[in-house]
Amino acid sequence: MKNINIISWNVNGLKSIDKKKAMSWLHEMNIDFLFLQETKLSEQNYNFQDLFQKKFDFYTNNISKYSKGFSGTMSCSKYNPETKSFCFNIDKNQDGRIIEYRFKKLILLNVYFPNGKLNKHKLVEKLNFYKDLLNYCIELRNQNFSIVISGDFNTAYLDLDLKQGKIYSTSGFSNIEREHFKIFFDNGFIDSYRHIHGTKEKAYTLFPYRSKARERNEGWRVDYILISNDLKDHLKNAYILENVLGSDHCPIGVEIDLSKFN
């Protein structure tokens, strides 16, 4: 691997995306890894080959074990990982929330974080998920692994990451959720988009359907690609594909020089 491109997208239902032909743009891009969240698939053996015009060499589908058609992640790769894992030490409910790929001393994580807005119990589950994932990543960093965490974090971190005028105490922007997110940055992880674009405004990835938020550009940035600090100087680009439709989320991406892992 040298310069690789990672695309991460909460598709809000992969079958719906497929019916809309909303992945036709993929064949125009050079993509090495495609990480999808909230796939909502019920079957483990999904027909991957008919899903994309672009072909990948390795596919992994992680579905919810007990709540079929809920949550779910899918990872598609041009490279066969040395190992893969669903990280049930973190995804303790086996909701299909994580896919881990390992390449030598590199870890790529595709993650769909819990929402936490239904009730206090769900919020506690979300916060524990944050803590468990961070502790796992700290263990990996202590073993000299480089880490990329891609996915829907279900939290807007900065004031810039939320349309001004929104109620900041609601789920997804509460102080306690932001504090649990901040601990990643306190432990050497970097927001790839902010590292490249600084304090750019109106950079949103989620536009709720009900409020016609996309038309009004009233969104949230809840989708992130975090990189461990040792990859900072290897980050070449980070972007939001705001014109890609089909989901209430926009795809996001990064380009990273990973030649040090060859």
N, C-alpha and C positions, 0 to 999 in steps of 0.2 A: 504493500500500500504506500502511496505517496500522497498527493493532494486528493483528499476524499471529500465527497459531498454527502451530508446527512440531511434528509428531509423528515420532519416530524409533523404529524397532523392528527388532531382529534376529528374523526370523520362523522361522529354522531350517528352511527349505524352504517356498517360497510355495505350491506345489501341495498340500502337506499342510495348510497353513493354509486354503486354499480348500476342500478336502474337509471340513474340520471346521467350516466356516462361522464361522471364528473372527474374521472382520472385520465381523460384523454390528453391532458397537458403533460403528463409524465414523460411521454416518449420524446418530447422536445428538450428534455433536460438531462444533463449528465448526473445521474444519481447512483451512489454506491450503496447507501443504506436508506431504506424507507421504513420509518417507525410510525405505526398507526395506533391510535387509542380510541376507546369507546366503540369498538367494533360491533358489539352486541350480537355476536354469533352464538348459535346454539350447538352447532356441529363442529367437532374437532377437525374433521377432514374436509375442509372447504376447498373448492376447486380454484386454486390459486392461478392456474395457467390461463384461465379465461378472464381473469380479473383485470390484468394489465396488458397493454400493448408492449410495454417494456418488460423484458424477461430478467428475472433474477435467478441466481444459482441456488439460493438457500432461503427457505421460508419457515417461519415458526408462528404458530397460532396458539394463543393462550386464552382459553375461555373460562368463564366462571363455572366452578364445579357444582355449586348448589343453586344458583339463580341463573338459569339458562336465559340467554338473550340480554344479559346485563353486563355492563362493564366490558372487559376484554381488550387485549392488545394483539398486534400482529407485527412481526419484523421481517423484512425482506432485505436480502444482502447479495452483493456480487461476490462475497468472500465467505467461504465456509469457516465458521468459528471453531476454535479448538474445543471449546465446551459451550453449552448453553444451560441456562437455569431459569426457573420460574420464581426463585427466591421466596419460598414459602415461610422462611424465617421472618420475612417482612410482610408479605401478603398472607397473613395468617388465616383469613377467611377464604382463601383460595378463590378470589374474585377475578382472577385473570389479569392482574394489574401490572405485572412486571415480566419483562423478558431481558435476560442478561446474556450478552455475547462476550466471550473472552478470546483475545488474540495476543499471545505472548504476555506482555505486561500491560496490555490495554483492556479496559472494561468499557463496554457500551451498554447503557441501560435505557430501555424503553419503558416509561412509567406513566401510568394513569393514576394520579393521586385521588383518594376519596374526596367526596364533596363536603360532607359535614354539615349541611344546612338543615337537614330534616329535624334533628333534635340534639340534645346535649350528648347522648350516647354516640351518635354518629360523629359529632365534633371531636369527642375524645378519641374515637377510632382514627380520625384523620390526623390529629396531633401525634398520636402514638406511631402512626405510619411514618410521619416526618422524622420522628426521633429514631425509630428503628432503621430507616434507610440511612440516615446520617451516620449512626453508629457503625453500620455495616461498611459505609464508604470510608470512614476513618480507619477501620481495620484494614481495608484494602490499600489505603494510602500508606499505612505503616508497613505494608508488604511491598511498597514501591510500585504499586499499580497506578497508571494514569487512568482517569475516569471521565466519561462523558455521560451526562444524565439528560435525556431528551424526553419531553412529554408535556402533558397537561397537569400543572401543579395545582390547579383549582384555587389559586390565590394570586391576587394582584399585589406586588410587593411595594412599589413606590407610588407616591401621589401621581407621578407622571404616567403610571400604568393604568390609570382609571380616568375616565372622562370627568372633568371638573364639574361639580354640582351634584354628583352621585352621593348617596348616603354612605358614609364611610364605616358605619358600625355594622353593616349587613354582612352576611356570610361571604367569605372570599376576600374581605378586606378588614377584618377585625384585628385588633391589636395583638391578640394571642396567636392568630394564624400568621401574621406578619413576623412576629417574634420567632416562631418556629422555622419560618423560611429564612430569616436573617442568620440563624445559626449555621447554615450552609456557607454563607459568605464569611462568617467569622472563622470558619475552619478551612479556608483556602480554596473555596469554589468561586468561580467567576461567571457572571451573567454575560454570555457571549454577545448578545445584542447590544447591551449597554457598553461593553468594552469597545465595540466598533463604532457605535453611533452616539455615545455619550448621552446627553439629556434631550435627545430628539423627542418632540411632542407628537401626540396623536398616533402613536405606534401601538395599535391594538391588534389582538388576535381573536377575540371573542365578541360577537355581536348578537345578543339575544334576539330571537325571532319576534317575540311578542311586542317589543317596543319599536320595531323597525329601526333598530340601532345602526345597522350598516348604512342605510340611506342617510342617516343623520350623523354618521361617524361618531357615535356615542358608544364606545366599546371599552373592553377590559383587555389588558395583556396578562393572561394567565398561563400561556404556553411559553416554555423557556427551554433553552439548551444551556446547561451549566457545564463548565469544564474545570478540571482540577488545575491549580495554579501552574503546574509544570508545563501545561499545554498552552499557556497564554501567548507565548512568543511564536507559537505555531499556528495560531488562529489567523486565517486569511480574510474571512468574510463572515458576516451574519446578516440574515435578512428575513423579512416577512413577505409572503406572497399574497398581498391583500386583494388581488384581483381574481384569485381562484375561488370559485363558488361551489356550492354543493353541501356545505356544512355551515353551522353557525360559527365555526372556528376557521381561521386561516392557517394554511401550512406555514411552517417556519423552517429555516435551514441554516447550516454553517458549512464553510469550507475550511478544512484543517490539513496542514502538512503533517502526515504521519510517517514520513520516511524514516524516522528514528526507530520505528518498530520493524523495519524490513530485516 
